[in-house]
């Protein structure tokens, strides 16, 4: 039965019901869906989004950037056989707009490129898949870092961003490692020995398939790859132990030769077999989870992100402030004069070096252990050096306290923006180098969203 006949019968039945009910009104007329109707539509991709849509600003900014470092590794060249490569300008724009929309998954981005008009407009008829997007996101670490430097330098040149006063803070981000994947050194070596024996057996099966008629060579090769991957991860986990032992010894020396230092030395180290560079850290909710420490440096005047680093140090005092300050100066070409940190970064040696480099460090003192000494942390003492005395006077003054209030107003809001709106929720990639790429994409998207339109006007 055709759709027209079915529709006619339904209308007659509806009218009959109204007549049977004794109503005097005629049958209702409705607009109903007709999904089998053939249409001849003429459409231009540029009409998918309005002239003022934010995606156009993203494309315009990316078109003005120097992406030569992304194009250098491409093998598809004029006069050489092979398939054309996807334009890095398109892939950069896709990931930046995805981070602006809070999308951190390559599969979700690939789906949006088929269903969402702004992403379809960006693609312009070029097909992409999740594997291409995922590889591009993390395989160009050096080029991505150079792109971030290029953006910061351009914002400083256009006087949209200044780095004279910078605030730094860290945000701990969950990684994909499970809490049960952490093993002691003895267990790791035992697992590695067993895995190596398994690899030898599987290689023998691949080399002599006639002896193992119960399985195909393809299945044996797949099993071999899986076991070799497990062997590689175990070796990476064991390679982390020397550095962790050095960090444990340094922490024990800082704690002294008493019970506290002895307790640190006796602590058995554990490394994850699925994510070797991850560490168990205390999170913002008070719990402990495998995570990485994403450090962000922000200009207090414009609130632009001017520095990004990813570390597996669970505490901020692990010499994270000075390298970040040098990174900001290198990227921007400017001089950091005032540096704002929270109390977790406080180290006297950092205050001394900052004074020598002409940098005013704004960091609150740690609270005194004894209750009777609370509130007296900034009093000058006879043994204080000139740098420590200057720091105490600075933090005790009203002007210094007003300046330090900008730290929370800047860093905390930027951290919250990246976590809530730019997709910096959980790292789904393994390794600090790839995780830094994810953080750089989020930071670039944040700066582009807040300064892209002004930057285009000033160019």
Secondary structure, 3 states (H helix, E strand, C coil): CCHHHHHHHHHHHHHHHHHHCCCCCCCCCCCCCCCCCCCCCCCCHHHHCCCCCHHHHHHHHHHHCCCHHHHCCCCCCCCCCCCCCCCHHHHHHHHHHHHHCCCCCHHHHHHHHHHCHHHHHHHCCCCCCHHHHHHHHHCCHHHHHHHHHHHHHHHHHCCCCCCCEEEEEEEEEECCCCHHHEEEHHHHHHHHHHHHHHHHHHHHHHHCHHHCCCCCHHHHHHHHHHHHHHHHHHHHHHHCHHHHHHHHHHHHHHHCCCHHHHHHHHCCCEEECCCCCCEEEECCCCCEEEEEEEEEEEECCCCCEEEEEEECCCCCCCCCHHHHHHHHHHHHCCCCCEEECCHHHCCHHHHHHHHHCCCEEECCCCCCCCHHHCCCCCCCCCCCCHHHHHHHHHHHCHHHHHHHHHHHHHHHHHHHHHHHHCCCCECCCCCHHHHHHHHHHHHHHHHHHHHHHHHHHHC
